[in-house]
Amino acid sequence: MASLLPFSLPKLHIIKASSSSPPLTATTTTNLSIPDTLNEKFGRKGIKFFESNNTPFVEMTVRNGSSMKFQIPNAHVTSYMPKVNWKDDGGFEEVLYTVPVPGSDSASKGGVGLVINDASPGSASKASLLSDSVWTVKASDSDAIDALQVELSCSAGTLDITYVITLYPQSLATAVKVTNTGRKAVTLTSAILSHLRSKKRNGTAIDGLRACSYCTHPPPSSPFELLSPSEAMRTEDPIWYTFEDPEKKPGSWTVQEGDVTNLGNKMSRIYAAPPEERLKGIYNTPPSKYETIDQGRKLFFRVIRMGYEDIYVSSPGSLAEKYGRDGYFICTGPASVLVPVVVNPGEGWRGAQVIEHDNL
């Protein structure tokens, strides 16, 4: 399996499992159960397929014990537990914030979700292009269980979409490739949004976006959203002791001043070069990486964007209480929202996100 990540990440070449037969889906009928069939074709040391409430999952665990899980049918990453310290009792921490969907045995929101929405001229719905798509396992790879990778694929209209999820001892990478097999150009917005857990509202922050332009903006609509675009844009006064101003009006651009931005206050922002600036030959782009801060657990995670032009950052403020008072969360990740991506016939587009840490 050729890696989708032509970046400074290890490539996997040692062990490869792929299928020349039609891919397996959640409705495949065989004499074996779906997990047994998937394990037979794609299971490797550190890669295990299982079923929970009639939904097939993948669990990957590397040598140091860091692990992650995702649902196959919707490619939803629901757990990432890296080893973050050398405690004898494990030293693993859940990074992602997820909540169950009411009335469903297996569906959840939050976690890490891929967003690909219709942005065609004249389209008022901006609906998800993945809502009716079912992901299938295409291949798996491993490298001495220090790097594990599963490749998923699906189709959405004239788009062939490949999604590669890779686990390393100290990072989790998710990469997408979109290929247009039709005769007309396709316009879309996209993001890889991660809902990251924090121990408490006070002490949640982000570092690394100083001098970057940003504007108040709703998130792209997603099946995995914890806050809808309208909820994310709801105004709320900042906590008094942070000495921060309320969010600016949508469409109003400003520049990040401080080194650290308090995420205990409610916000919904896109950090990026304004679209009109991108018409110039040279313009300032947002940084390729930034760091989230969870002071309560003394954990720091670096978020790296590749291929995407924007960075989305939001925090729920008091709206986090709708999910209870145990913990806090933020939503962030690379995005291409302000200027939609145009994929011409026969061409492709790709983007990726890496969550990494050096807490050890």
N, C-alpha and C positions, 0 to 999 in steps of 0.2 A: 504494500500500500504506500503510494507516494504521499509524503507528508504535505499538508496544506500550509505548513508554516515555513516559508522560505526566509526565516529570520534567524536570529542568533539563539536558536533553541536546538537541543539535541534531536537528531533525526533517528528514526527507528528503522533498522534494517535486518535485525537478526532473525526474528521469528515472525512469520506472517500467516494469518488464517484468512482466507477469502472464499467466496462462494461463486461458482459459475452457474448454479441453478437459481431459479427465481428467489428473490429475497423473502425472508420470513416476516410476517406481520403478526399482530395480535390475534388475527382470525385464522391463522394457518391451522389446517387440520392434518394431523399425522398420528401415527400410532404412539409416538412419544409426546410427552407434554412439551409445551413451548420452551420452558427453561432447559429441559433435557436436550432438545434439538439444538438450541442455540449454544449450549455448552459443548455439544459434540462438534459443532462446526467452528465456533469462534472462541470457545473457552481456552484460556492459557493460564499459566501460573500467575496468580494475582488478578485475573479477570474472571468473574463469576456472574452467571445469569440466574435470576430467581424470579419468583412470582409472588406478588402481594395483592390480595383482593382482586384477583383476576387481571392484574396489570403486570406485564413483564418489566423487570428492572435489570440494570447492570451495576455491579459493585466492583470497583477497582481498588486494590491495596498494594502499595509498593513496599520495598524492603524495610523501611524505617517505621512502618505501620500507618503512615498517612493514607487516608482513604477518601473515596467519594462515591455517590450513588446518583443515578439518573433513571428516569422513566423512559422507556424506548418509544412508545407511540407518539409522545409529544416532545421528546428530546429535552425534558425539563430536569435540570440538575437540582436535586433536592437536599443534598448533603455534601459538605466538604469538611473533613476533619483532619487537618494536618497535625503533625507532631510539632509543637511549638516550644517545648522545654524538655529537660532531661529528667523529669520527675520519675521516680521508681514506679509510681502507680499509673504510668502511661504518658501524661503530658500532652494529651490530645484535646483540642478545642473545636467545637462546631463553629464554623465561620458564617454559615448561611442562616437566614431567618426565613422560615416557612410556616404557613398556617394551613390547616385543612379547609377544603371547600365544603360548606354546609350541604348536607344531603348526598355527598359522594363518599364512597368507601376509600378511594385511592387518590383522587385529584387534590392538588394543593396549589397554593399561590406563594409568591416570593421566590427564594432560591435564585438560580441563574437561568434566565430565559432569553431565547433568541427572538428578536422582533423583526419581522419583515412585513411592511404594510404597503398597500397600494397608494401611490402618490401620482397617479396619472392625471393629466390636466382634465378638469371637469369632474373629477371624482370627488363626491362630497362625503363618502363614507369613510375613506382612509382605512378601510377594513384590513384585517390581517390576511395576508396571502397564505398563511399556514393553517388557518382555522379548520379547513376540511382535509388537510393533509395528514397522512399517517407515516411516521418515520419507520424505516426498516434498517436492520443491521447489514452493512455491506462488507466490512472487514474488521480485523483486529490485529494489533501488533504489540510486541513486548520486547524489551531490551534488558534481560537479566533482572527483571522485576524492579529496576530502578526507574523505568519509564514505561508506562502502559498507555495504550491508545485504542479507541473504538471509533469507527467511522460509520455514520448514519447517512441515509439518503432519502429524499422524497421529491415529489413533483408538485408544482403549483402552477396550473395553466401551462404556459410555454417555458416555465423555469424548471431546470434541474438543479436541485439544491443538495449540497454535501456539507455535513457538519461533523467536524472532528473534535473529539474531546480527549485530552491528553493529561495524564497525572504524572507528576514528578515528585521526588521527596519533599520539595519545598515550593511547589507551584502547581497551579491548575490552569491549563490553557484550553480555550474554546475558539475554534476557527470555522468560518463559513465561506463557502464558495458558491456563487450563483451563476448559472450559465443559461443564456437565453437561446432556446432552440427554435423560436418562432421566427416570423418574417417581419415583425414590427418591434420597435424599441419598447422597452418596459421601464417605467419610472417607479421608483420605490424609495421608501425611507427604511432605515434599518438601525438596529442597536443590539448590543448584548448587555442586558441590564442585570446587575447583581444586587440582591437584597442582603446586606451584610449586618450581622448581629452585633450589638454593643451591649455592655452590661448595664449602663444607665444613660439617661439623657444627658446629664451633665458630664462632660469629659469626652463626648463624641465630637470628633473634628476631622478636618482634612488639611493636608499640608502639600505644598508644591505647586500651587496655582497663582502665586503672586505675580502681578503685572499682566495677568491674562484677562482679556475682555470677556464679559459675560452679559447675558440678558435673562430676565425672568421668562420662563417658557414652560408650557406643560410637557409632561413626558409623552412619548408615543404610546398610543393605546396598545395594551398587551393582555393576552389571556392570563398572564402570571402577575399582573399588577396588584399591589396591596392598596395603593391609593389610585383612584381613577384620575384622569386628567383634570376634571373639575375639582375634585378634593385636593389634589396637589396644588392647584392655583388658589385655593381659598386663603384669604389673608388672615394673618394672626400677628399680634404684637409680640416682639421679641422678649425673652426673659430679661427683666430689668438690669440684672447685674452683668449682662454680657456687653452692655453699652453699644449695641448694634442697632442700626436703623432698620425699619421695616423693609420688606422687599420692594424693589422698584416696580413701576408699571410695566406690563408686557410690552416688548418692543423697545424699551429704553436700555441703552447700552451703558455700561460702566466698566471700570477696571478694578480688579482685585488688588487691594492695598496691602493687607497684612499677610504675614507668612502663613498663619494658621487661621482657618475659617471654622467658627463654632457651628456644629451641626445639631446642637440642641434646639436651635430655633427653626421654625418652619420655613422651608424654602423649596423652590423648584427652578433650577437654573440650567442653562446650557453655556458652557465655556467654549468659545470658538472665535475665529476671525469673523467679523460681520460679513454677510454675503457680498455687500458692495465692495469691501476691501479685497475680496478674492478675485475681483475683476482686474486688479492691478497685477503687474508682473511679479512684484515682491511684496509679501505681507507677513505679519507675525502670526504664526500658528500656535495653538495651545500646546503645552508640553506633551511629550509622548508618554509620560508616567507621572503619577502623583501618589500620595500615601494617605490611607485612612488611619485614624487614631482611635483606639478604644482604651482610654485611660483606666477604666474600671478593671479591665483584665490585663492591662499593660501590654497590649498587642498592637502591632502595626502591620498593615498589609499594603503592598505596592500594587497599583492597578496600571497596567500597560496597555495602550491602544495601538493597533496596527491596521492600517487601511481606512479607518474611520476618520472623519474630519472634526467631529465635535466630541465634547465630554459632557455627559449628563450627570447632574448631582442634585439629589433631593433629600430632605429630611422631613419627617411628619410632624414634628413638634408635639403638641398635645393630642393630635389625632392618633398617635401611637397607642393611646390608652384604649382605643376600640378593640385592640387585640390583647388587652390585659396590661397589668403594671409590671410584669416580669420581663425586664430587659427593654431594649430599644433597637431600632434598625434604621438604616439609611438605604437609599437606592442610588446606584451609580454605575457608570460604565461608558464605553465608547459608543458613539452614535453618529449617524449621518442623517440629520433631521432638517436643519435649516436650508440646506441645498440638497434636494433629492438626488439619488444615484440614478443615472440613465444607463441601462444595459442594452446595447445595440444587438441586433440579430447576429448570432454566431459568436458573440463575445461573452466575457465573464467578468465578474467582480468578486473581490474577496476582502475579508476583514477578520480581525481576531482580537481577543482579549486574553491577557495573562494576569492572574492573581498570584503574587509571590510574596514570600516573607523571609526575613532573616532573624526571626525571634529566638532561634536556638542559640 
